[in-house]
Amino acid sequence: MTDNPAAKALTSEIWDTRLKWVILAAIGLLVVVLPIRSTTTIRDSLIILATVAWAGRIRLRGKEVIAPSGLEAPFIIFTLTVLISLIFSINLPVSLKELRGELFKNILLFYLVFCNFKEEGDARPVVWALVVCSIAFGVGTIVVFILKAGPKVMPLLGKKSLTYIFEHVVVPYRSGGYRDSGGLVAGLYHSLFLAYLGAYLVARAREFPRALVLLALVLNLAAIALTFSRAAWLALVLEIFLLGFLFYGRRGIICVALPLLLIGAAFFKAGWIVRVDESVRTEGLKNILRLSPKEVEGLFGPQSSLGHRMGSLKYNLDIVLKNPLKPHGFGRDMDRKRDTENAFIQRYTDPHNSFLGLAYQLGVQGLLAFCYLVFALLRRLWPKQGVEGWPRTFALATWVMVAGFMVNIFFGSFWGDDQALMFWLLGGLGMNAAGGFTR
């Protein structure tokens, strides 16, 4: 019986199906746990489990479950710039550690998803997991804000004006929900979720109950506001513009442009978007390249968090401009020699700009390789002719997500950890959707 070819084929098919379900379950759970803080062990275990199951499928089916994505050349070029940077690393042990966790793991997860989620039915549970995760994450951010800021607000009601309470109690507290205390990474995740939820809503995707999508959308809009992350707000504005244009053309842009501009102008006038010293308004930033990092910090006020960030950014920019092609080693957590007399150096150890951070780590050539990789991904996320329904909606939503993600990392060193894993997970799934799932 065991030598019967038909029986062997049936047994192989059964085991392949089981291994495939292991991968689907692992990736679905990964979507849920990635945004949650202190889940590194769980997420690594899920990735290892999915990888072992994929290896089993490769043994059973060979090259049938290994597919070229079209991103091989960009991945190789970027990887080469990373490897070359190791020669110049100022902290080689850290760079080697980051090589495994921030490069190879991301590429592995991308291909895990891309090669194993070829059928439309395989992707649906993961997409549902994303919607459910967005609801839980939105509730978490709102609840944490109420628990933390509520006790500070209640005693002031009736004693202080609502404007005073908002500016001095509400705004200074940034809710990070399940993710972080500062709200910056939480804001990134909420803008990521909103790209998909907005697409599902405007495209009227029938795969998800409209009431559920509206609930998730409202929760995440409220939550992203409570993070007070200006980067996330800007990313959301771009996403709204792109969704309006992609699904409604010029009419969509006109419908969303005026309200967004009015709201943005009101926020900027009130100082909720950015607070700067009067000298910045009068002199502008035209001479910023001539100023020292400490002088740049001073433009924004001595106690301004934005001043600390701008000073740190200028410090790193000066290093890159001095020798643009020189790498300093791959990794965001490098131990750099800093001028400890400057407050912004004591408080911040990164440029708060992932693009500038990559230029520092890999040289300008590494930054260009990264941009090439992102543009190649965007090109392949564009739906092919004939792709319709929710696969087209998901592919376009992923395209919008990538654009919003780039805005977020422009204002912070968020390119890494669970954020990058979620980016490549959704990127792999989005590319399959753009090519049209098999049914």
Buried (B, 14 or more C-beta within 10 A) or exposed (E): EEEEEEEEEEEEEEBBEEBBEBBBBBBBBBBBBBBBBEBEEBBEBBBEBBBEBBEBBBEBBEEEBEBEBBBEEBBEBBBBBBBBBBEBBBBEEBBBBBBEBBBEBBBBBBBBBBBBBBEBEBBBBBBBBBBBBBBBBBBBBBBBBEEBBEEBBEEBEEEBEEEEBBBEBBBEBBBBBBBBBBBBBBBBBBBBBBBBBBBBBBBEBEBBEEEBBEBBBEBBBBBBBBBBBBBBBBBBBBBBBBBBBBBBEEEBBEEBBEEBEEEBEEBEEEEBBEBBBEEBEEEEEEEBEEBEBBEBBBBBBEEBBBBBBBBBBBBBBEBBEEEEEBBBBBBBBBEBEBEEEBBBBEEBBBBBBBBBBBBBBBBBBBBBBBBBBBEBBBEBBEBEEEBEBBBBBBBBBBBBBBBBBBBBBBBBBBBBBBBBBBBBBBBBBBBBBBBBBEE
